[in-house]
Amino acid sequence: MDKKLLLKSHFHFIGIGGIGMSALAIGLLKKGCSVSGSDLVKNDETQNLEKSGAVIFTSQIRQNIDFVISKFNNKLINFVVSSAIKPENEEFLYCREKNLSIKHRSEILAMLMRTYTSLAVAGSHGKTSTSTFLSTILELCTRNSSSITGGIIPIYNSNCHLENTKFLVAEVDESDGTINKYKSDIGIINNIDFDHCDHFSNLSEVISSFKSFAKNSKKLLLNFDCETSRNNFYSNCNWSNTTVKNVAYAIIPTEINSKYTIGNYYENENLISSLNIPIPGLHNLSNITAAIAASRMIGVDFVEIKKNIKYLKLPKKRFEFRGQIHERSLYDDYAHHPNEIKETIKLGRLLIQQNNYNEFQKNRLIVIFQPHRYSRVKQFTEEFAEELSKADVIYVTSIYGAGEGNEDKITSKIITDLIYKKNKNVSYINNYYEVTKNFYELTQKGDLILNMGAGDCHNLWSILNKKNY
């Protein structure tokens, strides 16, 4: 869509408050389009959109569609949905009945990507962190980059920074099979894992969707350390944190602690420099290596990268320190897949081991986990139990369904029962208000508390503070 046609267009987002939908809505506003949207939940994203000029509805009824059609009757109106919007949604149903122009969010992102030199970040885990690191490096080193991601990037304090720039960093999602819609100048595959059991039946289907993405990428950047990626794709642009042999870009760690990672950076097996990276965790080192590699592929000077590496920060909800309440430290993390939980718990252990905690008191690693989607719990029950049991104390809350049906009557109890066989310090707690109500009985001074999940669990810090502990 060219610029003139874009300015003559109006976009109405059904479910505008989601992190991905709101990013696109902000981007279109910045491009000069008129935007409206509906969501049943008010949040920071809907409030920011309203302040920026979007028309926001707090209901999802057919009258909203009639209002949009009458108010913007001089424009080409596009109604935008994500895969989270169910067919029975009243607005969506009404749009189909009236044969209105309905577009999937992936089509809008793909349209925006075509107007830039685009760097698309894909993968089962670490997309938002990699997008954040890459966005930060390109912003500081080129001042000529935009971003649309699935998380809040600290340097922009937004999930969307869309300007008239050369480059665009775009986080692209494989969860609903729409990853084949994106064409990029550089496609980045962080890793490939079986997930999104509501859409994919097995790992082969996931791999197939990534193959479509790879085919649509002019250049492909691959994680050589991921066995699935390495065995199913070929690219002469790859990265590693375990070897420099046959790898284009590598950072081999020499020191890892709870505050930073020091490593030797290589290109094509040649040692370039040592790097001091202000982010802990091997999984984060992989994401940072990908960001540096992608930056080098588009010609960013390594000297500039090294100078600005100290400004890297994790996006929100990625091992985000929320604060202390009576000598209990609380961290939020988005981990909702067993492999993500594994890395987050390892990082929590590292913090406990290396920080100066009270030597007379055993410091415990407490996990509060909100499972995300019934289909995921059903598929990975044993894997969840295996990884969660590695914490000292585990509290599992009700499953956040994310709009899924629960025909199989799946509950969190199947996870807690399995954990109990490995670690007796596990309990089911219905919701976060119960956690708050019994906070002092559930925790003790010196605890490091990991609050994990992809649902509404990250409200815990706000709920705790309202109790005025």
Legacy VTK file of the C-alpha trace (Angstrom):
# vtk DataFile Version 3.0
C-alpha trace
ASCII
DATASET POLYDATA
POINTS 469 float
0.000 0.000 0.000
1.594 3.313 -1.062
1.730 6.374 1.185
-1.171 8.211 -0.507
-3.459 5.203 -0.222
-2.356 4.664 3.366
-3.402 8.192 4.322
-6.820 7.579 2.746
-7.305 4.448 4.847
-8.878 3.874 8.246
-8.049 0.851 10.409
-10.365 -0.567 13.087
-8.726 -3.178 15.364
-10.987 -5.741 17.015
-9.018 -6.478 20.193
-6.765 -3.414 20.020
-5.372 -3.761 23.559
-3.139 -6.784 22.881
0.599 -6.149 22.782
0.893 -7.035 19.071
-2.299 -5.336 17.892
-1.577 -2.137 19.847
1.914 -1.926 18.312
0.447 -1.954 14.804
-2.215 0.588 15.765
0.447 2.960 17.143
2.512 2.479 13.991
-0.396 3.333 11.700
-1.179 6.451 13.739
2.445 7.521 13.302
2.085 6.939 9.566
-0.814 9.414 9.541
-3.694 6.939 9.323
-6.871 7.234 11.358
-7.322 4.362 13.799
-10.080 2.990 16.016
-10.401 -0.185 18.000
-12.279 -2.131 20.612
-11.251 -4.111 23.660
-13.084 -5.371 26.713
-10.090 -4.582 28.932
-8.656 -1.136 29.582
-4.860 -1.154 29.876
-1.805 1.040 29.317
-1.895 0.304 25.600
-5.517 1.403 25.078
-4.945 4.542 27.159
-1.825 5.453 25.142
-3.705 4.884 21.894
-6.559 7.109 23.011
-4.107 9.866 23.932
-2.527 9.494 20.485
-5.855 10.062 18.720
-7.390 6.604 18.312
-11.113 6.092 18.914
-11.399 3.373 21.576
-14.517 1.327 22.384
-14.742 -0.622 25.646
-17.372 -2.964 24.255
-17.406 -5.239 21.197
-20.834 -4.777 19.644
-22.099 -4.262 16.102
-23.004 -0.632 16.835
-19.255 0.088 17.003
-18.873 -1.058 13.398
-21.815 1.101 12.268
-20.262 4.104 14.044
-16.886 3.559 12.339
-18.518 3.197 8.899
-20.495 6.431 9.320
-17.678 8.468 10.896
-14.987 7.455 8.381
-17.219 7.132 5.304
-14.741 9.100 3.190
-11.994 6.524 3.771
-11.125 2.981 2.778
-11.924 1.103 5.997
-10.029 -2.032 7.012
-11.162 -4.159 9.939
-8.209 -5.896 11.592
-8.328 -9.093 13.661
-5.775 -11.385 15.258
-6.076 -15.143 15.673
-7.214 -14.499 19.263
-10.535 -13.132 17.992
-13.129 -15.882 17.901
-15.585 -16.235 14.961
-18.519 -15.572 17.299
-17.146 -12.165 18.367
-20.049 -9.786 17.656
-17.977 -7.178 15.777
-16.149 -9.816 13.729
-19.395 -11.650 12.939
-21.077 -8.412 11.841
-18.143 -7.499 9.565
-18.401 -10.897 7.862
-22.178 -10.564 7.481
-21.727 -7.191 5.746
-18.803 -8.438 3.596
-16.530 -5.700 4.926
-12.772 -5.653 4.300
-11.236 -7.846 7.035
-7.475 -8.229 7.354
-5.408 -10.358 9.709
-2.849 -8.469 11.819
-0.065 -10.330 9.979
-1.150 -8.691 6.701
-0.830 -5.219 8.243
2.638 -5.937 9.658
3.732 -7.469 6.340
2.490 -4.344 4.538
4.516 -2.066 6.830
7.634 -4.247 6.518
7.635 -3.833 2.739
8.368 -0.113 3.079
11.682 -0.685 4.953
14.842 -2.754 4.894
13.330 -5.232 7.314
14.971 -7.469 9.890
12.398 -10.041 11.009
12.978 -11.848 14.305
11.384 -15.299 14.518
11.782 -18.350 16.740
10.039 -20.319 19.446
11.773 -18.504 22.324
13.531 -15.168 22.839
11.945 -13.196 19.992
11.073 -10.155 22.100
14.464 -10.062 23.833
16.347 -10.427 20.533
14.157 -7.736 18.932
14.853 -5.453 21.903
18.633 -5.963 21.753
18.690 -5.495 17.966
16.470 -2.399 18.139
18.718 -0.872 20.806
21.938 -1.536 18.876
20.528 -0.146 15.618
19.021 2.905 17.310
22.273 3.831 19.052
24.589 2.928 16.169
22.596 4.182 13.149
19.807 6.504 14.429
18.014 5.182 11.374
15.875 2.321 12.663
12.251 1.626 13.592
10.752 -1.258 15.586
7.509 -3.168 16.046
7.730 -5.823 18.747
5.700 -7.921 21.164
7.069 -6.199 24.233
8.017 -2.823 25.671
11.498 -1.820 24.461
13.219 0.237 27.205
15.004 2.641 24.837
11.629 3.667 23.352
9.411 2.807 26.344
7.029 1.448 23.725
6.268 -1.654 21.678
6.320 0.475 18.534
8.755 3.090 17.266
7.816 3.684 13.647
9.517 6.592 11.891
10.749 7.474 8.408
13.881 5.327 8.719
15.824 2.894 6.553
15.604 -0.151 8.845
12.724 -1.858 10.617
13.092 -4.525 13.298
9.910 -6.614 13.338
9.075 -9.429 15.726
7.093 -12.017 13.778
4.903 -14.683 15.330
4.682 -18.329 14.312
1.926 -19.304 16.768
-0.975 -19.251 14.282
0.776 -20.216 11.044
0.755 -16.694 9.593
4.566 -16.481 9.611
4.486 -17.305 5.869
3.021 -13.820 5.212
6.278 -12.005 6.029
8.995 -11.120 3.533
12.197 -9.767 5.022
15.655 -8.651 3.990
17.122 -10.551 6.928
15.175 -13.342 8.584
16.406 -14.439 12.011
15.496 -17.835 13.482
16.403 -17.951 17.176
15.433 -21.574 17.758
12.647 -24.014 16.942
10.668 -25.930 19.547
7.297 -27.654 19.653
4.757 -25.214 21.080
1.360 -23.668 20.288
-0.381 -27.037 20.495
-3.696 -25.326 19.741
-2.464 -24.773 16.164
0.334 -27.293 15.499
0.048 -31.076 15.949
3.767 -31.840 16.063
7.270 -30.433 15.630
7.293 -31.195 11.889
4.431 -28.752 11.334
6.311 -26.069 13.268
9.442 -26.664 11.161
7.372 -26.442 7.983
6.019 -23.014 8.975
9.569 -21.761 9.597
10.629 -23.088 6.186
8.056 -20.783 4.578
9.542 -17.884 6.559
13.089 -18.854 5.531
12.071 -19.034 1.871
10.675 -15.489 2.091
13.888 -14.080 3.634
16.545 -12.660 1.300
19.190 -13.617 3.871
18.735 -16.090 6.713
20.491 -15.848 10.092
20.382 -19.126 12.071
21.158 -20.273 15.600
23.785 -22.992 15.072
23.373 -24.159 18.698
19.738 -25.151 18.127
19.796 -28.741 16.878
16.404 -28.477 15.144
17.434 -25.325 13.248
20.854 -26.732 12.378
19.447 -30.028 11.054
16.593 -28.573 9.010
17.983 -25.333 7.551
21.163 -24.182 5.875
22.654 -20.707 5.886
26.198 -19.386 5.678
25.099 -16.760 8.217
24.835 -18.437 11.615
25.813 -17.827 15.221
26.927 -19.852 18.211
27.917 -19.571 21.857
29.578 -22.983 22.013
31.874 -23.155 18.973
33.642 -20.950 16.427
34.077 -23.733 13.846
32.042 -23.239 10.655
30.192 -20.341 12.295
29.988 -16.791 10.929
29.415 -15.096 14.318
30.189 -16.367 17.809
30.509 -15.163 21.376
32.229 -17.735 23.572
31.635 -16.854 27.246
34.676 -16.591 29.536
32.878 -15.336 32.649
29.205 -15.547 33.618
27.740 -14.060 36.770
24.457 -12.641 38.029
25.060 -9.167 36.602
26.946 -9.552 33.315
28.622 -11.919 30.861
32.130 -11.525 29.425
32.901 -13.312 26.183
35.214 -13.405 23.178
33.564 -12.286 19.935
34.506 -14.019 16.662
33.643 -13.509 13.018
34.356 -16.355 10.593
36.549 -18.059 13.233
38.691 -14.930 13.746
38.868 -13.396 17.229
37.713 -9.770 16.996
37.431 -8.548 20.577
36.331 -9.271 24.125
32.857 -7.994 25.060
31.425 -7.116 28.462
27.670 -7.624 28.178
25.460 -6.172 30.953
22.834 -8.951 30.758
23.123 -12.280 32.627
22.108 -15.709 31.362
23.304 -17.948 28.530
19.921 -17.752 26.767
20.252 -13.957 26.730
23.807 -14.263 25.390
22.410 -16.202 22.426
19.829 -13.480 21.763
22.495 -10.760 21.999
24.809 -12.672 19.639
21.958 -12.833 17.109
21.397 -9.066 17.455
25.097 -8.296 16.913
25.257 -10.692 13.957
22.214 -9.117 12.269
23.691 -5.645 12.818
26.957 -6.694 11.221
25.084 -8.212 8.260
23.654 -4.785 7.389
27.042 -3.116 7.775
27.030 -1.639 11.292
30.599 -0.913 12.445
31.702 -3.315 15.194
33.500 -0.493 17.021
30.120 1.283 17.321
28.445 -1.896 18.537
31.083 -2.463 21.221
30.793 1.163 22.358
27.016 0.906 22.791
26.697 -2.648 24.145
26.684 -1.295 27.720
23.243 0.268 27.107
21.468 -3.043 26.452
18.484 -3.788 28.694
15.962 -6.583 28.832
12.389 -5.828 27.752
9.725 -5.683 30.427
8.516 -9.010 31.899
11.839 -10.683 31.013
13.432 -11.343 34.397
12.206 -7.891 35.365
12.979 -6.866 38.941
9.781 -5.352 40.341
11.064 -4.518 43.820
11.326 -5.701 47.391
8.592 -6.174 49.971
9.890 -6.827 53.494
13.176 -8.315 52.268
11.478 -10.481 49.638
12.669 -9.801 46.061
10.091 -10.175 43.296
10.873 -10.743 39.601
8.415 -10.999 36.699
9.149 -13.293 33.779
7.141 -14.215 30.685
8.276 -17.878 30.769
5.338 -20.129 29.871
7.018 -23.043 28.061
9.078 -25.671 29.934
12.331 -24.694 28.182
11.779 -21.038 29.096
11.042 -21.976 32.714
14.285 -23.995 32.781
16.391 -20.954 31.780
14.568 -18.567 34.127
15.066 -20.852 37.142
18.772 -21.249 36.249
19.109 -17.464 36.221
17.317 -17.219 39.571
19.756 -19.755 41.050
22.682 -17.738 39.725
21.396 -14.612 41.478
20.990 -16.418 44.794
24.458 -17.973 44.570
26.309 -14.781 43.701
24.454 -12.056 45.574
25.361 -11.199 49.161
22.407 -12.685 50.966
22.214 -13.193 54.727
24.743 -15.942 55.545
22.703 -17.072 58.577
19.531 -17.667 56.590
18.895 -20.049 53.708
17.734 -18.054 50.720
14.997 -19.819 48.823
13.968 -19.706 45.195
10.161 -19.405 45.124
8.260 -19.890 41.877
4.696 -18.692 41.374
3.564 -20.069 38.028
0.425 -19.296 36.069
0.024 -21.921 33.301
-0.978 -20.465 29.923
-3.500 -22.331 27.717
-5.137 -25.700 28.436
-3.649 -27.207 25.263
-0.101 -26.344 26.395
-0.655 -27.801 29.884
-2.081 -30.994 28.371
0.866 -31.381 25.985
3.699 -30.551 28.399
2.456 -31.688 31.828
5.512 -33.834 32.592
7.962 -31.238 31.239
6.368 -28.489 33.362
6.623 -30.681 36.461
10.256 -31.556 35.696
11.408 -27.926 35.398
9.219 -26.345 38.089
10.256 -28.948 40.664
13.805 -27.493 40.542
12.671 -24.466 42.580
12.690 -24.685 46.389
8.988 -23.886 46.742
6.406 -23.905 43.956
2.944 -22.336 43.849
0.833 -23.110 40.772
-2.257 -20.998 40.071
-5.291 -21.572 37.849
-4.685 -21.876 34.115
-4.975 -18.694 32.056
-7.092 -20.006 29.181
-6.393 -17.197 26.664
-9.830 -17.785 25.153
-9.382 -21.531 24.675
-12.151 -23.997 25.424
-11.485 -26.678 28.037
-13.320 -29.749 26.784
-10.845 -32.079 28.516
-11.391 -30.404 31.913
-7.650 -29.707 32.294
-6.643 -28.105 35.615
-3.381 -27.078 37.282
-3.754 -30.025 39.653
-2.231 -32.376 37.076
0.981 -30.326 37.246
1.049 -30.003 41.044
0.443 -33.743 41.532
3.431 -34.582 39.332
5.654 -31.955 40.983
4.748 -33.423 44.391
6.432 -36.708 43.411
9.705 -34.790 42.937
9.353 -31.897 45.399
6.918 -31.922 48.315
7.029 -28.111 48.628
4.315 -27.486 46.053
0.808 -26.076 46.435
-2.069 -25.097 44.220
-3.374 -21.567 44.810
-6.491 -20.486 42.969
-5.509 -16.923 42.028
-3.217 -14.014 42.728
-5.563 -12.453 45.256
-5.131 -15.585 47.366
-1.349 -15.297 46.943
-1.546 -11.714 48.209
-3.855 -12.563 51.090
-1.452 -15.247 52.368
1.790 -13.631 51.208
3.609 -13.756 54.549
2.625 -17.387 55.169
3.795 -18.394 51.678
7.116 -16.539 51.728
9.872 -15.525 54.137
12.628 -12.899 54.350
15.432 -13.476 51.869
13.244 -15.244 49.294
13.809 -14.605 45.601
10.331 -14.889 44.053
9.933 -15.654 40.356
6.434 -14.792 39.129
6.124 -16.573 35.779
3.564 -16.824 33.003
2.114 -15.188 29.888
-1.301 -14.266 31.292
-2.420 -11.636 33.782
-0.040 -12.880 36.507
2.107 -9.764 36.191
-0.545 -7.814 38.102
0.786 -9.426 41.305
3.184 -6.586 42.095
0.367 -4.015 41.822
-1.982 -6.155 43.937
0.707 -6.569 46.607
1.383 -2.851 46.757
-2.317 -2.034 47.094
-2.288 -4.138 50.266
0.269 -1.662 51.668
2.637 -4.223 53.040
LINES 1 470
469 0 1 2 3 4 5 6 7 8 9 10 11 12 13 14 15 16 17 18 19 20 21 22 23 24 25 26 27 28 29 30 31 32 33 34 35 36 37 38 39 40 41 42 43 44 45 46 47 48 49 50 51 52 53 54 55 56 57 58 59 60 61 62 63 64 65 66 67 68 69 70 71 72 73 74 75 76 77 78 79 80 81 82 83 84 85 86 87 88 89 90 91 92 93 94 95 96 97 98 99 100 101 102 103 104 105 106 107 108 109 110 111 112 113 114 115 116 117 118 119 120 121 122 123 124 125 126 127 128 129 130 131 132 133 134 135 136 137 138 139 140 141 142 143 144 145 146 147 148 149 150 151 152 153 154 155 156 157 158 159 160 161 162 163 164 165 166 167 168 169 170 171 172 173 174 175 176 177 178 179 180 181 182 183 184 185 186 187 188 189 190 191 192 193 194 195 196 197 198 199 200 201 202 203 204 205 206 207 208 209 210 211 212 213 214 215 216 217 218 219 220 221 222 223 224 225 226 227 228 229 230 231 232 233 234 235 236 237 238 239 240 241 242 243 244 245 246 247 248 249 250 251 252 253 254 255 256 257 258 259 260 261 262 263 264 265 266 267 268 269 270 271 272 273 274 275 276 277 278 279 280 281 282 283 284 285 286 287 288 289 290 291 292 293 294 295 296 297 298 299 300 301 302 303 304 305 306 307 308 309 310 311 312 313 314 315 316 317 318 319 320 321 322 323 324 325 326 327 328 329 330 331 332 333 334 335 336 337 338 339 340 341 342 343 344 345 346 347 348 349 350 351 352 353 354 355 356 357 358 359 360 361 362 363 364 365 366 367 368 369 370 371 372 373 374 375 376 377 378 379 380 381 382 383 384 385 386 387 388 389 390 391 392 393 394 395 396 397 398 399 400 401 402 403 404 405 406 407 408 409 410 411 412 413 414 415 416 417 418 419 420 421 422 423 424 425 426 427 428 429 430 431 432 433 434 435 436 437 438 439 440 441 442 443 444 445 446 447 448 449 450 451 452 453 454 455 456 457 458 459 460 461 462 463 464 465 466 467 468
